[in-house]
Each structure stands twice: as structure tokens, then as C-alpha cells.
Amino acid sequence: MRKEYKNWLIANGFSLYTPTYKPSTVYDYLRGLKRVCVEEKLTVEGVAANISTLVMKYQPGGEQSNTGRSIRRSCRCGLVQFAKFVQSQEVM
């Protein structure tokens, strides 16, 4: 599912590399997702199953808002995009 999410991010216009060929948004969001998996002790599929709760938990004012803010907010932003990805997969 992680690879599908990466491909979905790329297909939706998120950058894989910066102009100087350094890892960009796609890698930040994947790293944020990995951090959430570690923090919550869940697999990517487990995060997908609980995505609504987790998005709220990592938003400002949520239980894990400090973690959501870390790594240039990639946990928070990555979770929001992951929720959109999960929703798009359910529609298919």
C-alpha cells in the first residue's frame, strides 16, 4: 500500500525531487506516514483503517499535535493526503 500511495502522490502532482535533486514532498509525506506507523504501533494498513481518527489526533489541538508539527509538518500533511488516497481507493 505504501508504494501505491507514493505513486498516487506523484500522479497528483507532488514533487519527488527538488530542482537540485534532493528528496522532496513525496519523501517527506512517506517519512511522516512511517513516523505515524511507529508512534501508533500500526502497519500502513492499520493507519488506513483508522485514518479519520488519526488525522484528528495529529491536527493542531489533537493529542499528537506536537508530533504532527514535526518534520516540517510532514506527519500532519502526509496524513491528510493519505486520507485522500484511502478514500480514492475505496471509490474504485
C-alpha positions in Angstrom: 0.0 0.0 0.0 2.9 2.3 0.6 4.1 2.0 -3.0 0.6 2.7 -4.2 0.5 5.8 -2.0 3.8 7.0 -3.4 2.6 6.5 -7.0 -0.7 8.3 -6.1 1.2 11.3 -4.7 3.3 11.5 -7.9 0.2 11.2 -10.1 -1.4 14.0 -8.1 1.4 16.4 -8.8 3.6 16.1 -5.6 7.3 16.5 -6.2 9.6 13.6 -6.0 12.8 15.7 -6.1 13.7 19.4 -5.7 15.3 21.2 -8.6 18.7 20.3 -7.1 17.7 16.6 -7.0 17.1 16.3 -3.3 14.2 14.3 -1.9 11.0 16.4 -1.9 7.4 16.3 -0.8 6.7 12.7 -1.7 9.5 11.5 0.5 8.5 13.9 3.3 5.0 12.5 3.3 6.2 8.9 3.2 8.5 9.6 6.1 5.7 11.3 8.0 3.5 8.2 7.4 6.2 6.0 8.6 6.6 8.1 11.8 2.8 7.8 12.5 3.1 4.0 12.0 5.9 3.9 14.6 4.1 6.2 17.0 0.8 4.3 16.8 2.4 0.9 16.5 0.4 0.2 13.4 1.1 -1.0 9.9 0.3 1.2 6.9 -2.9 -0.8 6.5 -3.7 -0.2 10.2 -3.3 3.6 9.7 -5.6 3.3 6.7 -8.2 1.6 8.7 -8.1 4.3 11.4 -7.3 7.3 9.2 -10.2 9.6 10.3 -9.3 9.3 14.0 -5.6 9.7 13.3 -6.0 12.8 11.1 -7.8 14.5 14.0 -5.3 13.2 16.5 -2.3 14.8 14.7 -4.0 18.1 13.8 -3.5 21.3 16.0 -5.1 20.8 19.3 -5.1 17.0 18.9 -3.5 14.5 21.2 -0.4 14.2 19.0 -0.3 17.7 17.6 3.4 18.1 18.6 4.3 15.0 16.5 2.1 16.3 13.7 4.0 19.5 13.6 7.4 17.8 13.4 9.5 17.1 10.3 8.1 20.3 8.5 4.5 19.1 9.3 5.0 16.1 7.1 3.2 13.8 9.5 0.1 16.1 9.5 0.1 16.9 5.8 1.1 13.4 4.8 -1.9 12.0 6.9 -4.3 14.4 5.2 -3.1 13.3 1.7 -3.1 9.6 2.9 -6.7 10.0 3.9 -7.5 11.3 0.4 -5.6 8.4 -1.1 -7.5 5.9 1.1 -10.8 7.5 0.1 -9.9 7.3 -3.6 -9.1 3.6 -3.2 -12.5 2.9 -1.6 -14.2 4.7 -4.5 -12.5 2.5 -7.1 
